[in-house]
């Protein structure tokens, strides 16, 4: 799905899928709800959700009739972290938001980089066999 919201393009085909969540209802049930969290190349997050006529994605189609629908909703970095913490596995969460230490000694930060800079960081980290976060920490600790 592709949508322009406030002059910004949100496209599920070009964004990176962070994680998926679905309630326990079948897609044949009026209550079904499926949400996918995406991250754009710019670092922005959005949710693509769809659901049945009794879900939060229901829309009125006239009279008392409701229909299922789908929508894209841009969200903040903090909301993306909260959504991921509630709905994804710990491994998926840490893949996108950084490792979480039990003593709270780590802090997750959002940064915006050019695509080229991000690719260079990923390549450099890959050559060393470490994460991008670890590479940045190495630099910061020099």
C-alpha positions in Angstrom: 0.0 0.0 0.0 1.2 3.5 -0.8 -0.2 6.6 0.8 0.8 10.3 0.9 0.2 11.9 4.3 1.1 15.5 5.0 3.4 15.6 1.9 5.3 12.5 2.9 5.2 9.1 1.0 4.6 5.9 3.0 5.0 2.8 1.0 4.9 -0.8 2.3 6.7 -2.0 -0.8 9.8 0.2 -0.3 9.9 0.4 3.6 11.6 -2.2 5.8 9.3 -4.5 7.6 10.2 -4.4 11.3 7.5 -6.8 12.6 4.0 -8.2 12.3 1.2 -8.7 14.8 -2.2 -10.2 14.4 -5.0 -10.9 16.9 -6.2 -14.5 17.3 -9.2 -14.1 15.0 -9.3 -15.6 11.5 -9.4 -13.1 8.6 -12.9 -14.4 8.0 -13.9 -13.1 11.4 -15.3 -9.5 11.6 -12.9 -8.8 14.6 -9.7 -9.7 12.8 -6.9 -7.2 13.0 -3.4 -7.3 11.5 -0.7 -4.6 12.0 2.8 -4.3 10.4 5.4 -1.9 11.7 7.6 -0.5 9.0 10.7 1.8 8.9 11.3 4.1 6.0 14.8 4.7 4.6 14.6 8.1 6.3 14.2 6.3 9.7 10.6 7.3 10.1 8.2 4.6 11.3 4.6 3.8 10.3 2.0 1.2 10.9 0.1 -0.5 8.1 -3.0 -2.0 9.6 -6.1 -3.7 8.3 -9.1 -5.3 10.0 -12.6 -6.5 9.7 -15.9 -4.5 10.2 -15.8 -4.9 14.0 -12.1 -4.0 14.4 -10.4 -0.7 15.0 -10.0 -0.4 11.2 -13.8 -0.5 10.6 -15.2 2.2 8.4 -18.8 3.2 7.8 -20.2 2.5 4.4 -23.6 4.1 4.9 -26.6 3.6 7.1 -25.7 1.2 9.9 -23.3 -0.8 7.7 -19.6 -1.2 8.5 -16.8 -2.6 6.4 -13.3 -3.6 7.1 -10.5 -1.5 5.7 -6.7 -0.8 5.8 -4.8 2.3 6.6 -1.3 3.7 7.1 -0.5 5.7 10.2 2.8 7.5 10.7 4.1 7.1 14.3 6.9 8.5 16.4 10.1 6.6 17.3 8.9 6.3 20.9 5.5 4.9 19.8 7.3 2.4 17.5 9.4 1.2 20.4 6.4 0.8 22.6 4.5 -1.1 19.9 7.5 -3.3 19.2 8.0 -4.0 22.9 4.4 -5.1 23.3 3.9 -7.1 20.1 7.3 -8.4 19.0 9.7 -11.0 20.3 12.7 -9.7 22.3 15.1 -10.6 19.5 13.1 -8.6 16.9 12.9 -5.7 19.3 16.6 -5.6 19.9 17.4 -6.0 16.2 15.8 -2.6 15.4 16.0 -0.7 18.7 19.2 -2.0 20.2 20.1 -4.5 22.9 18.4 -3.9 26.3 20.5 -4.4 29.4 18.8 -5.6 32.5 20.5 -2.9 34.6 19.4 -0.1 32.2 22.9 0.9 31.3 22.0 1.3 27.6 19.9 3.9 25.9 18.1 3.6 22.6 18.5 6.7 20.4 17.1 7.5 17.1 19.4 9.1 14.5 18.8 10.1 10.9 21.6 9.3 8.4 21.9 9.4 4.6 21.3 6.1 3.0 25.0 6.1 1.9 26.3 6.7 5.4 24.1 4.0 6.8 25.3 1.5 4.2 28.9 2.4 5.0 28.3 1.8 8.7 26.6 -1.6 8.0 29.5 -2.6 5.7 32.1 -1.6 8.3 30.3 -3.4 11.0 29.8 -6.5 8.9 33.6 -6.6 8.1 34.3 -6.6 11.8 31.5 -9.0 12.6 29.7 -6.6 15.0 26.5 -4.6 15.0 26.3 -1.0 13.9 25.6 -0.1 17.5 28.9 -1.7 18.6 30.8 0.0 15.8 29.4 3.4 16.9 30.3 2.6 20.5 33.9 1.7 19.4 34.2 5.1 17.8 32.7 6.9 20.8 35.1 5.2 23.2 38.3 6.1 21.3 
